[in-house]
């Protein structure tokens, strides 16, 4: 039961030692109590020592003034020291007990040392010793030599104050460094949380937007088949459209389950198997089931592409195909090109469509504002790359991204080929 009490007491003592005296609470009350203690000790020394005569009424008043000056020692240490020097010069000049004022003298010298720079402390100490020795020697050479011999205590007090000041400065710097490190960790944690939320939002947007768009187009196709010519119902075409919807739903459900599993596990960076360049043909097939005509050209490097870069390329192609099908509708022709840049260690991704088929509205009027292009730019930026998206002069829309491949030899590329 006593160990916690000792620990708490030790912590309080360390807090008092490490605290800046200028920031301590109840300074005036503490200094008043110290002044009372110093005055009591000074009176005891006056009664028990015989170096000089016993203080008379004037001597006691001068001692009392030097003690009262301690109450303001932390408000203005140098001014208190100068006032005490004047009082004690008069006190010693009357040949009163020379040992009696030592407690308040040591206390004010310590305060000057612990609150000021070492150079100021050195000058102050030399000045105080010189003045005291000169005054006492002028009165009594024997007492002056005695005071000079014990002036080492004054130097020890000053050095102790300087050492405490340096120790407190070191502790303050350590505390500040720890607080700064804690703030940095908190900011880093907030940044990681924000990045993770943004990544999840991008993943869910890419997955759901692509799947819902494809399902919507396939549903429209099935509805058109059912209503356009009921007497010549093409059951096989309706079945194919419904099967495509079911396949799209299964793929979306599987990918959504993977994303949610990562969130539930709370793993760091464990996103499961990331989609890459090898999964691009699946995107093409999904877009073609929605009625688009897609040509995929892949000219990938021989060296393996980093998972983050491959996933970024996959998501950019996915979102670009989704936008093309959504805004242009069935019948749109899309060219997808993924190739290693021969001049730079980078992967160039280009998705271009021929615009809205006849009877369709322009892309700008097809839908309200969304986050597709913003998400693609964030995808490219997360891999250190760039992305441009703009309408083409001949009609249609193009998305072009450049994703860096660090350390990749530019000559190691495969021959260009087409994958459908």
Buried (B, 14 or more C-beta within 10 A) or exposed (E): EEEEEEEEEEEEEEEEEBBEBEEEEEBEEBBBEBBEBBBEBBBEBBEEBEBBEEBEEEBBBBBBBBBBBBBBBBEEBBEBBBBBBBBBBBBBEBBBBBBBBBBBBBBBBBBBBBBBEBEBBBEBBEEBBEBBBEBBBEBBEEBBEBBBEEBEEBBEBBBBBBEBBEEBEEBBEEEEEEEEEEEEEEEEEEEEEEEBEEBBEBBBBBBBBBBBBBBBBBBBBBEEBBEEEEEEEEEEBBEBBEEBBEBBEEBBEEBBEBBEEBEEEEEEEEBEEBBBBEBBBEBBBBBBBBBBBBEBBBBBBEBEBBEBBBBBBBBBBBBBBBBBBBBBBBBBBBBBBBBBBEEEBBBBBBBBBBBBEEEBEEBEEBEEEEEBBEBBBBBBEBBBBBBBBEEEEEEBBBBBBBBBBEEBEBEEBEEEEEEE
